[in-house]
């Protein structure tokens, strides 16, 4: 048995639980639905499940507004259901990594309700970030900070106090300088570790520490330029050095338990060096690689993202974690479905240029999957990636639920288009997402043609995206060259990426407009599309043995 920690090369499947599978027929995915599809996830070949928040919540932001971190929301089931899921998943050899949301709570959390009831200057308000307003009557926000969802990051109460929310008003930010906060979250970690979870994905890991003076944002860090890659500029509420002491303590908590537990950070940083600070020895185990996700479909851009990430992480002994899509960004099959692929910039509406060519986007998505799974380290699959699901870009305004849509004044379509419920089987909606006798339609409508993209329709079809993923993950699991380790680039023409993984595997990706003659090889182990006369067509990838 290998002594290498599992998380260094794991393939982790992201479950956006509202949209995965509905077990009770109310149109919303739940734990029962997820449990019923564990055999599917085992057959896919994933090592773990990252589950988006399942905690008790008013659902102002899809569960990222947590009212009780130790209770499961009734929409999804019960604590007993969660414990049974953990046990069932472990029997299938699959680990469970829930989300944890430490930057903010729901405004319905017992602490925030106590803060509202206790009044200005009270000890209860000290757990959050309350301040008087500016101006002679305090009618102006305490500073110029802006919400990631649009509008100011402050809301005023009837008593005159303002409270900070870097996201929706229903998500007040915690004051991590208060000792109660650290103690509470260490207790929450132990609560779930004692129930068998295998780690946590840390939401907004870069946001917990704030400058206690709460200074105004300088002009270069306001609005749409926020988080632009300008080199590191000290920020009053993102990626501050103080945050790392919190995670060193969390690491010690995880190390109290058996089972090789792991954290993955959702951390936005200006430079690769700043990101490396989250995964130094004694800190968090891994961090998402957003530079790879944000890159355009361009060989130079992708290679730069890969090189910068590997160099940065190698310096601190941490593995890379690659990802192409998640619940917060346009699905990559649609991002890649334009001849000109815009890079994605956080906190800026992603408005692609021109209509989607989904045949092109699917071809590129197949190649991108082989690229990602061949890179050193671990990989994340957002549910539906393995089905080649596109973004639903034509959702009617009346059904949109993402708070970004309203807070942006309907200028940012938000994230609903990547959160459409999964098609499992059958010719018509809800495509097996809900039971046949369901009492409600899915919480977001599915396109009528998704019958062609269902698990049932793709299973056994060797040309399908699903079978490509299954084959790639089987090879990845069995081939000694893949997973954690190193890689060596080959010299190639512009527009082509090729690298070697020892022993005996080469990955080639053709991002150019012309066919590429494959290098000398013994066999094609796997290709994203047909290969004739050893010519790799544009927007295709292949794994070669030597």
N, C-alpha and C positions, 0 to 999 in steps of 0.2 A: 504494500500500500504506500502511495506517495506521501511524503511528509510536507509537500507544498500545500499551503492553505488553499482551500477550494475556491475562495473568492478571487484569487489571482488570475484565474482563467475562466471563470464562470460565465455561462450564458444565462442572463436573467430576463425573464418575461414580465413586462409591466402590465398589470391588471388594473384598468380603470373600471372599478367594480360596477358602477352604475350602468356600464355599457357592455359588460362581458356576457352575462347570461342571467336571465330572470327565472328564478325557481318558483315563485309563488303567483305569477300572473298579473302583478300590478304594474308592469311596464318598466320596472327599474331592476337592474341587475342586483344580485345579492349573493350571500355566502352559499346558500343552497345551490344556486346555479353554478357557482364556481366549483364547488365540490363535485358536482355531477360531471364536470369536464376535466377533472384531474387526469383520467386516462389519456385524453387528447393531448394534454400538455406533456405528459410523460412520453407519448409517441412522437411528439415534436422534437424532444431531445433537450429540453431546458433543464437547468440545474436549480433554479430558484424562481420565486415569484415576488416581485415588488408590487405591493397592493396599495393603491391610492387610499386616502383616509377613509376609514370605515367607522370612525368614532361618532358618538352622539353629537349631532350638529343641526342647526337650523337650515343648513344648506344654502347660505347666501353666496358661497363660492364653492359649490360642489363638494363640501366636506372639509375644505381647508380653513373653515371657521369652526374650531373645535370647542364644544361646550363641556365635554367630559372625556378625558383621555383614557379612562379606565372602563368605558362602556361602549358597546357597539350600538350604532344608530338602529332603531327599529326598522328603517327602510331596508337594512342589509341583514338583519337577524339579531342574534343574542350573543352574549359572551360565551355561552356554552357552544353555540354554533362555530364561533371563531376557534375555540379550543379543539373542537372536533375536526375542523379544517386543517389545523396545524398537524394534528395527529395523522390524519389521512394523507396529507401531502408528504409527511416524513415516511410513511409506509411506501409511497411511490418513489422515494428517493429525491424528493423536491423540497427545498428549503423555503421558508417564508420570511419576507422582509417587509414589514409594514412601513408606511410613511410615519414620520413624527414631525409635528409642526411647532417648533419652539419660538418662532419670532413673534407670534401673535396668538390670541385665542378668539373665540366667538364673543360678541358682546352679550351673549346669553350665559357665558361662563359664570359660575357662582362668584368668582373673584371680581369680575367686572360689575356684576349686579350689586355686589357689596360696595364697590367703589362709587357707583352712582348714588346709592342710598346714603352713603356716609358723609358726603359733602366735601367742600373745598378744604385742602390741606390735611385731610384725614390720613391715617396710616394705610387704610385700604386703597386709597388712590396712589400711594407710593409704589404699588406693584406694577402700575402702568405708567405711561408718560403723559401726565397732565400738566398744563401750563396756563397761566393767564395770557390773554391776547395782547396784541400791541395796539398802540393808539390811545388817545385820551379816554375812550370808553371800552377799551379792550376788544373792539369789534373786528380787529384784523388778526389773522392767524399768527402764532408765535414766531414763525419763520416762513421761508418760501419753499419748503420741501413739497414735492409733488408725489401723488399716488401713482404706483405702477399701473393702476387701472384708469388713470385719467383724473384730472382735477386736483385740488389741494389735498395734502396728506393730513389735514386737521379738520375735526368737526367740533363745533361749539355746543355746549350743553346749556340748558336754560339758566343755570346758576352762574354762567359766565366763563367757566373753565373750558379749555380746549383739550382734546385728547388726540394723540398721534395714531394714524393708521397708514402704513405704507402701501396697503392694499385697499380693500373696500372699507367703508365706515363701520361695517359689522365685524371688522377684524382688528380690534385695538392692539397695538404693539405692547409687548411686555417690557418692563424695565429690568434688564438683566444685571443691573447694579444692586438690585434688592436681593438679599440672601434667600428669601422665600422661593424665588424663581429657580435658582440652582437646585435647592433641596427638593422641590417638587418634581422637577424633571428627572433627577437621579432616581427618585422613587418610582416615577412612571416607567423608566427604563427597566428597573428591577421587576416591576409588576409584570411586564410583558416577557422579559427574559425568563422569569419563573414559569410562564405558560408556554415556553418552548419556541418563541420566535428566534430567528437566526441572525438578526441584525435589524438595522433601520436605515431607510433613506431619509436624510435630514433635509427638510424643506427650508429654503432660503437660508442655507447655512452661513452665508456671508453677511447676514443682516442683523444679528443679535446685538452686537455692540454699537452703541451710539456715542458720539461726542457729547459729554454731559453738558456742554455749553449750548448745544443745539444751534450752532451758527447757521446763517443763511448759506445755501449752496452758491458757490461762485458761478458766474455766467457760463463757464465752460462745462459745467456739470448739470445744467438745467435742461429740461425739455428733451428733445429728441437726440441731443448729443450725449445724454447720460450713458455711461458705460461704453462709450466709443473707445476704440483702442488708440488712446493718445499717449501711451506709456502710463505708468502709475502716477496718479494724482490722489493725494490723501482726501478721503471722502468722509463726510460727517456721519453717514449711517450705513455705508456698504464696505465690506472687506476691511474692517479695522483690526489692527493687531491684537486688540484685547480679546477678540473672539476665540483665539486659539487656546487660551487657558480653560475655557469651558469644555472644549473637546478633549483636552488632555485628561480632564476629570471623567468625561464620559468613557474614554478608552479604559480607564482604570475600572470603571463599573463593569464594562463588558468583560474585562479580563478576570473578574471574579467568578465567571461562569464557564463551565465546560462547553465544548462544541464549536470552537473556532468562530465566534460571533464576529460580525462585520458591520461597519457603517459605510454608507456611500453619501457623499456630500453633493447637494445641489448648490454649488458655489460659483458665483460669477466673480472673476478677477480680471484686472486690466492686463496682466502679463502672465506668461507661464510660470515665472518665478513666484508670483503672488499665489497662484493656485497651488503650487507645490507645498506651500506652508501648511495647507490643510491636511496633507498626507505625509508629513514628516514622521519619523519614528516617535511613537507615543501619542500621535494624533489620530485622526480618522484613517480608515484603511484605504479608501478609494474616493475618487471624485469624478463626476461626470466630465466628459471631454466635449465641451460645447463648441470649441473651435472647429472640430471635425464636422459636427452637425451644421454649423453655420456656413461652412465653405460652399462656394458655388461648384457647379459640375465642371471643374477645370483641374487639369493635372497639376499645374503649378500650385494652385491654392490648396488642393488636398495634400500634396506632398509637404508643403510648408506646415500645415496643421499637424500632420503625422510626425514630422521631424521635431517640431517644437515641443510637442507633447511628450514624445519618448525621451528627448534629451532632458526635459525638466523633471520627469518622473524618475528617470534612472538616477538622477542626482540624489534623490531621497529614498531610493529603494522601493518605490511604489509601482504597482502595475497600472497600465492604461485601461480605461474603460471607454469603449466606442459606442456611439449611439447615432441613429439616423433620424428618428422621430420620437416624439412623446406627446403627452396630453396637452402641451402648451404651444405647440408649433404646427404649422401646416404639414400634413403628411408628405414625406419625401417623394412619393410617387407623383404627387402633384407639383411640388417644388421643381422637380427635374423635368416636368412636362412642357417646358418652354425652351425654345432654342437659346434664349438668353436667360440664364438662371441667376436671379439676384441672390447674393448672400443674405442670410437672415441676421438682423440686428435686434437684440433684445429691447423690449419696451417701445419698439417702433412698429406700427401696423405693417404687416407683410402683405403687400399688394402686388402680386406677380404681373408681369407684363404680357398682355395678350391672352388668348384662350388657351386652355390646356390641351395638349396633344397627348392623351393618356397612353397611346401605344408607345410613344417615345419615352414618356415618364416611366412606364412599366419596364421597358427594356433597360433603362438606366438603373431603376431600382433593383433589378435582378443583378446587374453588374456590381452595384454598390454593396449588396448583401455579401457577395463573394469577397469583395475587397475587405469589408469590415470583419468578416469571420476569419480571414487569413492574417490579420494584424496581430501583433503580440499583445497579450492581456486578455481582458474580458470584454463582453459585448452585451448590449441591452436590445431587446426586441419589444417595441410597443405593440400591444395587441392589435391584430389586423395587418401589421406589416407582412406577416407570413402569408397573408391572403392577397397582398398587393392592393389593399384598399386605398383609394384616392381620397383626397379632401372633398367633402361635400360643400361646394362653393356657392350653391344656389338655394340655401335654406331660406324659406320665407321669414320675413322679419317677425311675424307673429309667434314663431316657435323658438326664437333665439332666447337663451337663458343665461349666457355668460354675462356677468356684471360689466365686463369691459365694453360690451355693446352699448349699454345705456350710458355709462360714465364717460364714454368718448363722444357722446352726441351722435351716435350711429356713424362715426367715421372709421372705427376699427371693428371689423366683423367679429372679432373675438375668436374663441377656441372651440365653439360648438361643432364646427365642421370636421374636426379630427376626433370627435367624441361620439360619433354615431354608433348605435348598438351593432354588435357583430352579427353577420349572417351565418347561421349554422347549417340550415337545410331547408328544402322545400322550394316551391316555385314562386310563392308570393310572401310579402311581408306578414308577420315579423321574421320570416326565414328561420324559425326554430329558436329565436332569441327568447321567446316566452312560450309557455305551454300552449297546447292547442286550444284549451278552454280559458285562455287568459281573459281577465276582466277589463284590461286596459291596453291601449296601444303603447308601443315603446316611447320612452320619454322624449326622444328625438326621432323624427321620421327617417326611415331608410329609403334610399333610392330604389325604384322598381326593378332596375336591372341588376341588383346585387345578388339575385339568384345565381348568376353566372360566377360570382365570386365567393360563394358559400364554401364552407368546409366540405360539405357533401359533394358539391360539384367538382371540387379540385382534387379530392382524395382519389388516388390511383391514376391520375392523369400526369404522366411523366413530364409534360410540358408546362405544368402549372407552377405558380409561385410557391404554393404550399409544399409540393413535392421537392422543389429546389431547396427550400429551407430544411426540410427533413433530411435530405441527402447531405447537404452541407454540414448540418449539425452532427449527423452520424459520422461523417469523415473527420470532422473537427475533434470529436470525442475520441476516435480511434487512432488518428495519425499522430505519431510522436513529434512531428514538426509544429503542430498547431497548439494554440493556447499561449500560456506564459512563455517568455523567452526573448530572443533577439531576432533581428532581420537584417538583410543586406540588400541595398538597392542595386539594380542592374542599370547600366547605361542604356538609355532608350531615346528615340526621337521625341521631340516636343509633342505633347498630347498623349503620351503612353507612360503608364506606370508599371514597373515590374520589380519584384523583389523576391529574394530567396529566404525560405525558412529551413533551417537545418533540423533534421536530415531529409534532404531529397524532395522538397516541394517548392515550386515557383508559382507565384501569383502574377498574372498579367492582366492589366485593365486598359482597354483602348478607349480613351476619351477624345480621340481625334475624329476627323471626318473621313478618314481613309482606312481601308483594311490594313492590318498590321501582320507581318510575317512572324509567326511565333518562333521563339528561339528553339534550338535543338532540344528534344525531349523524348522520353521513352513512351509516355502515354498522356492523354488528357484525362485527368482524374475526374474533373467536373467542369462544365462550362455553362455560362448563363444563357447561351443560345447556340444554334447549330454552328459548327466549325467545319469548313470545307477547304481541303488543300492546305491545311495548317495556316489559314488566313483568319485572323480574329477580326470580325466585323466591327464597325464603329459602335460605341456604347455597349460593348460586351466585355466579359471577363472570363478567365479560365485558370484552373489550377492544374499544373503540369507536374509530372514526376520525371526524374532524371535517371 
